[in-house]
Amino acid sequence: MTMIEKLLARKAGLPRVTAGDVVTVDVDMCVLIDLQFATLWMQPSRIHDPDKIAIVMDHAVPAPSLKDAEGGPKARKFAADFGIKRFYDVGRHGICHQIIAENGLARPGQVLACTDSHTCAAGAYNTAARGLGPAEVYSIMCTGTTWFQVAPTVRYEFHGSLPAGISGKDVFLYIADAYGDATNQNLELGGPGLASIPIGDRRTIATQAAEISADFATFDADDRLVAHLAEHGVSDFQPAEPDPDADYLEVRRIDLDTLEPYVARPGTVSRNGVPVSTIEPRRIDQAFIGSCANGRLEDLKVAAEILHGRRVADGVRLLVTPASQQVYREAMRRGYLQDIADAGGVVTNSTCGACFGYHMGVLGPGEVCITSSTRNFTGRMGSPEAEIYMASPATVAASAIAGVITDPRSLTE
């Protein structure tokens, strides 16, 4: 069996599953976000297990509208009524996938569900993690189970080592351009080169699997992951490993040594990327660093190092959104936020913010944005007449300085 087949079989109590099977599985962690309480929330009469539920205030924090403000008290009442201890309210908040990572909510060999489409981020931890609709997550909260149809799996084998200055975002954009959509497919990622990819960059790759429509994106549980989890006090888990004779739809080799910074043109990430070194000069109005994909402490560090002693180009807005309050505080202690602000950037509160075109950075008609967030879809960050290019935090920071889309190596080499 493949990794995801083995994991789902275990959680369904079955000796074996294969592509096409429909299985009902136990869910180890169910994560609710603030938008669920601000829209169609009804307080349940019972829940399955409060220890398997987490609540994260993340998309609209602090509340930018009356609707969002009305959702907050509902979330707090629900947590209090059912004794839910994993409640990340304003002050402990952040983008849910960052909170999941910081608090060990995703563990190897387990199943995690959340209403956000980028829940696949937790696949970096050898977790079967998937975003589901609010009604299904509500059902999981009450029953502790859900169902999946097992999709065929594509295996990515990493070889070589990730070059300095190349990030998980660049790896993903290369994969998306080279292979396109993965609709109704699972992605399994490993190989001898995996050890050179930091855990945070794995999470970026897993996160962005949503943009190519993969069902699950799950990484091997190697020594680097086990050591990372131990540092965060996580040791109670049973990883899922593929069998040597696992049946894959396709096995694809990625030579990490050959990769360079990539950028996706506006509209889609699939079959729409080019090396930054080959893209035509393109003036920008806004540069955004943040989101569940690239608002990590490491991302802010990269941006601060590029921005240190430099200035954002005239006419360009640089917005930087730490992925969580914990990231914000640590970036402040290390001076990253000072470097960003001194360069003319604006550091915002920890939230999804500009990524989903709701607040703190909405684009106007005709504007051009380069973003390290999750999507470059038309209208995603504001006006449907705006253009969104997607790239790594390093490329975004370099472009903010130059005023045009720029290869970061021109400033770091």
Summary of the structure (lengths in Angstrom):
residues: 413
radius of gyration: 20.4
end to end distance: 44.8
largest distance: 62.1
contacts: 1561
relative contact order: 0.13
helix: 38%
strand: 20%
